[in-house]
Structures are given as structure tokens and as C-alpha cells.
Amino acid sequence: MNKTADVTVVGGGVIGCSIAYYLAKKGADVIVVEKNKGPSFGASGTNQGACPLQLFEPPVLELARQSLKLYKNLSEEIGYDIEYDNVGALVCSVDEKQYSDMKKHVEKKKKQGINVRLIEREELLKLEPTLGENVVVGVEEWESCGVNPFKVNYGFACAARRLGARFLFSTEVGKIEKDKDKVTSVATDKGKIITNFLVNAAGAWSPQIGKMLGLVIPVKPRRGQIIVTEPTPLNKRWRCISDADYLLTTAFDLKATEVSKDKRIKLGVAGVYLQESTGNWTIGSSRDFADYNTNVTMQTIRYIAKRAIKFIPKLKDVSCIRTFAGLRPFCYVDGLPILSKVDNPQNFVIATGHAGEGITLAPITGKLISELIVENKTSLPIDAFSFSRFKNAYLQNLG
Amino acid sequence: MERKLQERKVNNIVCRCEEVTEQEIRDAIRKFNLTTVDEVKRLTRAGMGLCQGRTCGSLMEKILSEEINKKVSELLPLKKRPPVRPIKIKLLAKKERESE
């Protein structure tokens, strides 16, 4: 028998479940369609759960800032402990040449209204004895947090379900039916859903959903590899330490990684070293394109391990208990998320392209997309993330 | 006798690395309608420790199969990832060949 819904969300990851929750909160009747057996089978389940605010630049910065605010009370709001952890964030450099860039970074962040502080080497080592002799300078900030990404994902899913949202797992979208410029229904291998709106939150798989409607969504899977260690005693001050390379090269500047002669930079290895409250470290990450391959590669893991020891030397005698890799939905035109309606079909909404920032941006994405659908306006401007921005990019590519 | 057995069941440690009890696992399966061992792991930490489920994995499968009335053979097996055994980060960082 056919099902009906106000909104059908494709993708049961952290973005899809957040959207479902905020929509259900507004009284919408939501169905989430997920091809895997549960939530968190894609990038939502293969990340570190770090949300370091100072790594964000406009226009995404404002989203991140608002998202972190939502995270603060999320456990209470959804009635489930997402293990919000006020770890702050330290960005740290081990390269003398980056000193001036780090100074510039601090000035820029201050102008953006982020409460950052530059810390010289000596003080760094005093405040955090686990840091290595190699460190040159650091920038700390305390608005950032860590969360348990699984718990965020399941928390949103459960809260949405309590509000009446339905979840169809192990269910794959086969075809999307249209009437003129509107989506009318979604055909899945478990039956048809007649729907007023369709949201594409399929992450790295969102281009396939777009294709069913003849739309090219310029997103491709970018692989990130991560090492997990056994627990160690908790760090004194900072449990979220990022490599300055993260901000200066690998994460955001695709060109810089492509042209670099340094093999490590080419593989996108620049880390966030996050110690969870359990004492375990997750050491990430890398950024490469390997289609939908989620294997870890020895070469990349070696670079990650080597780099980690530079920042936190005591890690060398700590055991790695697991490695894993996930596929981040990366917008290859400009690296920005796509949070947008499209002209045709007009009831089709895209929420993807969050790259490595999906966990940080999940709450605000859910909130904004729910506003976009229910009220047709958003509490934050999202023009910078519109789908129409690609028209020019395509013409340029063709020309 | 019956009560003692019941108590033991509640406090039975399934995952010794992360000290997760049988009851915690059953509760998570019921609360979240879990259908895979991977999900049990994510929400309870059972199988996230030093042995990565090598000891408790089959126990988790058995509990899940009881809870959702499926045969163990019908369940999606726990995802295996390298390394096979814990390995020091410094060994991971070591060059494989001098030519690299």
C-alpha cells in the first residue's frame, strides 16, 4: 500500500535525522528513507565528532556558530545524552614558517568575533605537557565542543520518531515521479511514498538522487581515514588539538593539495587529535578521492601516525586498536554545503555537501531546512549555499 | 534461585574491555529498535575496547538474535577493521621500505 507524507527525507545520517527532527517538531509528517539497516552507516558514523569553531570561515562560520549554540542544550531538548563535551579547540603548528600565518589567523578570528588567544611555545608546553618539543605556536578557543556523533544521530532519530516521524531502513529509492515541475511520489523497493516535499540528504550518495531528477549535484565522496587508540590518562588542558595545516592547506583548499609536492599534503593528511572523555584518542584525518571505497590505506595511515607523533609524542607508545574510513560529501565546485530548493522540481530540497563538517553543522542544517520547507524563509541567510550558484560554474566549465 | 539467576543476567558483563552488561545491551536494542551488532556497539561501547569485539562479538550476536528473533547467521556481522591486533602508533608510523 502507498504511504503518504508531508516530507520525505532521503538519508538517515545525521543531516537527514536532524532535518526529520526539526520538521516533526514543526508538526510535519515525515518519512525518512535510508538504504542501510540503520542510521550512521555513512559519514555520520565514521568521523571524530569534533566541532572546532575557529576552523570555519564565512559564510559557513555563521552556520557553525549557531549550530554550536544548538548543541549546548541539545541533550536536554531531545531527552538523550549526546555526550556534549566542552573540549575547546587548540590549533597548533609545528612549522616555524607558519608563525606569521598563525598570527594573521588570530587577528582574523578576533575580527570575526571568536574569542581566540595566541599562545607561545613555552606556555603551550607548560599548560599541556603532552605536546611535543616541535610545537611552535598555538591558538586556543573555548566555544568549540566534541559530541558523540552516533548519539547525535540516534538521538535525533529517536526524538523525531517520538514526534511521529517514520523511518524506513533497508529501503532504497528507485525512482522519483514528477508531474510538471513537482515531485509527486518516491518509488522505493518497499513501496511508494506520495509526498509534498522531497529532501535529498543522502550525503556522498546525493548525486545519485539528483540524477533521478536530471539534476547534476556537484558532490563527490572524499575519503577520510582515522586511527583510534586505546585510552590514556586525560590531557590536562586541551583534548581537541588541530594541525595548523588543516586550516592553511588541506581541508579547504583543493588546489593547494593537488599541486603540493609533499606526499602527505597530497593525501590531505592534517589532523585533528581528539581525546574522548573515555581517554581514547581518535587521530584524523586524511582527504582523498577514491570513489566509494571505504578501505583504509597503509600509506595514509602511516602519514597520519607519523604526523600525530610530532604533535603528541607520547602517542608513539600508545596502541592503535582500530582504523576506519568514511566518505564525506564534498562539493567539488567550491567546497561549500548545498542547502537549497531548486527551480524545478520546486518541492525538491537539497541538504548535502557538508564535507568534513556534517556533525558540526547538523543541528543548524535541520533547523534551517525545516524553516525553508514549512515557512519558506530561513532565520539565517542561506543564499551562499543555494543550488543556483552552480549555473555559472557550469557555463565556465563548458566554455 | 530464579531471582539469583535473574540478577546475574542483569549484571552479566558481556564486554570486558568496556565493562558493558547484558542488560545495557538488551535495553539499547529495545530502546532504539537495533537490528545490527554494529549499532549495538555504537550505542553501548560493547566491542569498542582493546579486543574490538573479538571476545564479546559472538555474545552480542547471540543477545541480538534473541531480542529480534532472528538466527545469528541472518545478522549483518560486526564490521572488521584493521589492525588485527593492537599495534603501537610508532610501528604504524615506521617506513615500510627505505625507498619510500
Interface residues (C-beta under 8 A of the other chain):
Chain A: K37 G38 S40 G45 F150 K151 Y154 A157 C158 F169 I227 T229 E230 T278 I283 V296 M298 I301 R302 A305 K306 A308 I309 L315 K316 D317 V318 S319 C320 I321 R322 T323 F324
Chain B: K31 F32 L34 T35 T36 E39 R42 L43 R45 G49 L50 Q52 L76 R81 P82 P83 P86 I87 K88 I89 K90 L92 A93 K94 K95 E96
